[in-house]
């Protein structure tokens, strides 16, 4: 038995309008063509779908079964067609984001709040890119955007610069290192370093300073939340290194000090990695623009 979507629409229309004439008008076909279509469905099914001698025309038990299927299937098909129309027009789609920068969760949420006001039909999700290989997932179309500070030369992947930032040293104002104008790798020996629960290769303090200098802190303590890290630092339980935009409020607190790493400071750049073809989508370009705007706002605060 071969049932087409038009057959389901026919059954539904006849049930709703109670006769062939009005149903045919609604479906924009002739009554003769509608009768022929019904006969074709019944011939395939081998059973009558309507009680012929009833007025208005009523569905048989088998017809009611087909009607229930139509009422279940057609809304899904209509929704799918609407989604495809939105995709073609660039108004809807999927934006699943992987973040390789742990601190970026706090920066990204205001961006997404503004994004949803314009792009309510775009399905947005965030996945911590620290738990899997985010860039290979981007190439496999498992995610759609990766926030990363480590650009790679990958076929079909574009890295759009978002903003530059500086990892800065943060300690209690009572800590002995608070007296120094800047912090060097050797200063971390004998100290408890508080970090996010991330492998050290993804932490700026290790990749940019400690690992090249072959310096190891006395201990490493991990905390999930920035607020908890700062609480431990203020209590003189350890020291930390965070992006400068994360500690913008700390700069004005008497409980903490911030210092540059090395005399010249260290600068890093954050990127939005996307598939090159996706940059043609309006909502992808808009999200990247909003991300850059929010970053500039944080840096100037």
C-alpha positions in Angstrom: 0.0 0.0 0.0 1.5 3.3 -1.1 0.2 6.3 1.0 1.3 9.8 -0.1 1.0 13.0 1.9 -1.7 14.3 -0.4 -3.8 11.3 0.5 -3.5 12.2 4.2 -4.5 15.8 3.4 -7.5 14.5 1.4 -8.8 12.4 4.2 -8.4 15.2 6.7 -10.1 17.8 4.4 -13.1 15.5 3.7 -13.5 14.9 7.4 -13.3 18.6 8.3 -15.6 19.9 5.5 -18.0 17.0 5.5 -18.2 16.5 1.7 -16.3 16.2 -1.6 -17.3 19.6 -3.0 -16.0 21.7 -0.2 -13.0 19.5 0.4 -12.1 19.7 -3.3 -12.4 23.5 -3.2 -10.1 23.6 -0.1 -7.5 21.4 -1.8 -7.8 23.4 -5.0 -8.6 20.3 -7.2 -11.8 19.3 -9.0 -14.4 17.1 -7.3 -13.8 14.5 -10.0 -10.1 14.4 -9.3 -10.8 14.1 -5.6 -13.2 11.2 -6.2 -10.6 9.4 -8.4 -8.0 9.9 -5.7 -10.2 8.4 -3.0 -11.0 5.4 -5.2 -7.2 4.9 -5.8 -6.6 4.9 -2.0 -9.4 2.4 -1.3 -8.2 0.1 -4.2 -4.8 0.0 -2.6 -6.1 -0.5 0.9 -8.7 -3.1 -0.3 -11.3 -1.5 2.1 -13.7 1.3 2.0 -12.6 4.5 3.8 -16.0 6.2 3.8 -19.6 5.3 4.6 -21.0 6.2 1.2 -24.7 6.6 2.1 -24.1 9.1 4.9 -24.7 12.8 4.8 -22.5 14.5 5.5 -19.9 12.0 4.2 -18.4 10.1 7.1 -15.3 8.1 7.5 -15.5 4.3 8.1 -13.5 2.7 10.9 -10.6 2.2 8.5 -10.9 5.8 7.4 -10.7 7.0 11.0 -7.5 5.0 11.4 -6.1 6.9 8.4 -7.4 10.2 9.8 -5.5 9.6 13.1 -2.4 9.0 11.2 -2.9 12.2 9.1 -3.4 14.2 12.3 -0.2 12.9 13.7 2.0 13.1 10.6 0.9 16.2 8.8 1.8 18.7 11.6 5.3 17.3 11.6 5.6 17.6 7.9 4.3 21.2 8.0 6.8 22.0 10.7 9.6 20.5 8.7 8.7 22.4 5.6 8.5 25.6 7.6 11.9 24.9 9.0 13.4 24.3 5.6 11.9 27.5 4.3 13.5 29.3 7.3 16.8 27.6 6.5 16.7 28.7 2.9 15.9 32.2 3.9 18.6 32.2 6.5 16.2 32.9 9.4 16.5 29.6 11.2 19.1 26.9 11.8 21.3 25.4 14.4 24.1 27.0 16.4 25.7 24.5 18.7 28.8 26.1 20.3 31.8 24.4 21.9 34.0 26.5 24.2 37.7 25.7 24.7 38.0 28.7 27.0 36.5 27.8 30.4 36.2 31.4 31.6 34.3 32.3 28.4 31.0 30.9 29.7 30.5 34.1 31.7 31.3 36.3 28.7 29.2 34.2 26.2 25.8 34.2 28.1 25.1 37.9 27.6 26.0 37.4 23.9 23.5 34.6 23.5 20.8 36.6 25.4 21.0 39.3 22.8 21.3 36.8 20.0 18.0 35.0 20.9 16.0 38.3 20.7 16.8 38.5 17.0 17.2 34.8 16.1 14.5 33.1 18.1 14.2 30.3 15.4 17.8 29.3 15.7 18.4 26.3 17.9 21.2 27.3 20.3 23.2 24.9 22.6 26.5 25.1 24.4 28.8 22.2 24.9 32.0 22.5 26.9 34.7 21.9 24.3 37.1 20.9 27.0 35.5 17.4 27.3 36.1 16.4 23.6 38.0 17.5 20.5 36.0 20.5 19.5 37.7 21.3 16.2 37.3 17.8 14.7 33.7 17.9 15.9 33.3 21.2 14.0 34.6 19.5 10.8 32.2 16.6 11.3 29.3 19.1 11.7 28.6 17.9 15.3 29.0 21.5 16.5 28.8 24.7 14.5 31.1 27.2 16.3 34.1 26.7 18.5 35.5 29.5 20.8 39.2 28.9 20.8 42.5 30.7 21.4 44.5 28.1 19.3 43.9 28.5 15.6 44.9 25.7 13.3 45.2 25.4 9.5 42.2 23.1 8.8 40.5 22.6 5.5 37.1 24.2 5.3 37.4 26.0 8.7 37.6 29.7 9.2 39.0 31.4 12.4 37.5 34.8 12.9 39.3 37.0 15.4 37.1 38.1 18.3 39.3 40.0 20.6 42.7 40.1 22.3 43.1 39.6 26.0 45.9 39.4 28.6 46.2 36.6 31.1 47.0 38.4 34.4 48.3 37.2 37.8 45.8 37.6 40.7 46.7 37.2 44.4 45.5 38.5 47.8 46.7 42.0 48.5 48.4 40.4 51.6 50.4 38.0 49.5 54.2 38.6 49.3 54.1 38.7 45.5 51.8 41.7 45.7 54.9 43.9 46.1 56.2 43.0 42.7 55.4 45.1 39.6 55.1 42.0 37.4 55.3 38.2 37.8 57.7 35.8 36.2 57.7 32.0 35.9 60.1 31.5 38.8 57.6 33.3 41.2 55.3 30.3 40.9 57.7 27.9 42.5 56.5 27.0 46.0 53.0 28.5 45.4 49.6 26.9 45.3 48.1 27.6 41.8 44.3 27.7 41.6 43.0 26.8 38.1 39.8 25.7 36.4 39.4 21.9 36.1 41.1 21.9 32.7 44.1 20.0 31.3 47.1 22.2 31.7 47.9 22.4 28.0 44.6 24.4 27.6 45.6 26.9 30.4 47.4 30.0 29.4 49.6 30.0 32.5 51.1 26.7 31.5 51.1 27.0 27.7 52.5 30.5 27.7 54.7 30.7 30.7 55.3 27.8 33.1 55.8 24.9 30.6 58.3 26.7 28.4 60.2 27.8 31.5 60.0 24.2 33.0 58.6 25.6 36.2 56.2 23.6 38.4 54.1 25.1 41.2 54.2 23.5 44.6 50.5 22.5 44.3 47.6 22.8 42.0 44.0 23.3 43.3 41.1 23.3 40.9 37.7 25.1 41.2 34.9 25.1 38.6 33.6 28.7 39.2 35.5 32.0 38.9 33.8 33.3 42.0 35.1 30.4 44.0 38.7 30.8 42.6 38.6 34.5 43.6 37.2 33.6 47.1 40.2 31.2 47.7 42.6 33.8 46.4 41.2 36.6 48.6 41.5 34.1 51.6 45.2 33.8 50.7 44.7 30.0 49.9 46.6 30.3 46.6 47.2 32.4 43.5 45.7 32.3 40.1 45.9 33.6 36.5 42.8 34.7 34.7 41.9 36.7 31.6 42.0 40.4 32.2 38.3 40.8 31.2 37.3 38.3 33.8 38.9 40.2 36.7 37.7 43.7 35.6 35.9 44.1 38.9 38.8 42.7 41.0 41.0 45.7 39.9 38.9 47.9 42.1 38.8 45.7 45.2 41.2 46.1 48.0 41.2 42.4 48.6 43.1 41.5 45.5 46.0 42.7 43.3 46.5 42.0 39.6 49.9 42.0 37.9 51.1 41.4 34.3 52.8 38.1 33.5 56.4 39.1 32.6 57.6 42.6 32.2 56.2 42.9 28.7 53.0 41.1 29.5 51.4 38.3 27.5 48.7 38.8 24.9 46.4 36.1 23.6 43.7 36.2 20.9 40.3 34.5 21.0 38.7 33.2 17.8 35.4 32.0 16.6 36.0 28.9 14.5 33.3 28.0 12.0 32.9 26.0 8.8 33.8 28.4 6.0 30.5 27.8 4.2 28.5 28.7 7.3 29.8 32.3 7.3 27.3 33.0 4.5 24.5 32.5 7.0 23.2 35.8 8.5 22.8 34.4 12.0 26.3 33.1 12.1 27.7 36.5 11.1 25.5 38.2 13.6 26.6 36.0 16.5 30.2 36.6 15.8 29.5 40.4 15.6 27.7 40.3 18.9 30.5 38.4 20.5 33.1 41.0 19.5 30.9 43.8 20.7 30.4 42.2 24.1 34.1 41.6 24.5 34.9 45.3 23.8 32.3 46.3 26.4 33.9 44.1 29.0 37.3 45.3 28.3 36.3 49.0 28.5 34.2 48.5 31.7 
